């Protein structure tokens, strides 16, 4: 079974311009044409804006800004097979008694 890697991409707009292509508009103002065959549908888990599953290989050659934090694999029929969400967990640090730098003290 062939799987295609896709990323969840937050877009300001995704406009259908023909049966074969969409115009993707990012929040930073970048625009690019994405083939319809490389869009796997909307990511409904994202609620603050519209997010779409777009294949990783097409994003690598387009100007649209995206993050690799939320990714999924889709089969030939466009069904999601697996999902991976990457979270950042900061290291534990001890609190300081004060934040005065001795080299800056008079």
PEDA-V537512 format. One record per residue. NEAR is the number of other C-alpha atoms within 12 Angstrom. Layout:
# PEDA-V537512
{{NEAR} {NEAR}}
This chain:
# PEDA-V537512
{{9} {12} {18} {29} {32} {39} {39} {35} {38} {32} {31} {22} {25} {32} {23} {18} {15} {13} {12} {15} {18} {23} {26} {35} {28} {26} {19} {15} {14} {19} {21} {25} {29} {34} {25} {25} {21} {27} {36} {32} {25} {24} {26} {15} {18} {16} {11} {11} {19} {23} {30} {38} {41} {44} {34} {31} {16} {24} {28} {18} {14} {22} {19} {30} {26} {31} {21} {24} {17} {27} {29} {31} {28} {27} {18} {16} {15} {25} {20} {25} {20} {18} {22} {17} {17} {13} {10} {7} {6} {6} {6} {6} {6} {7} {7} {8} {7} {8} {10} {10} {10} {8} {7} {7} {7} {6}}
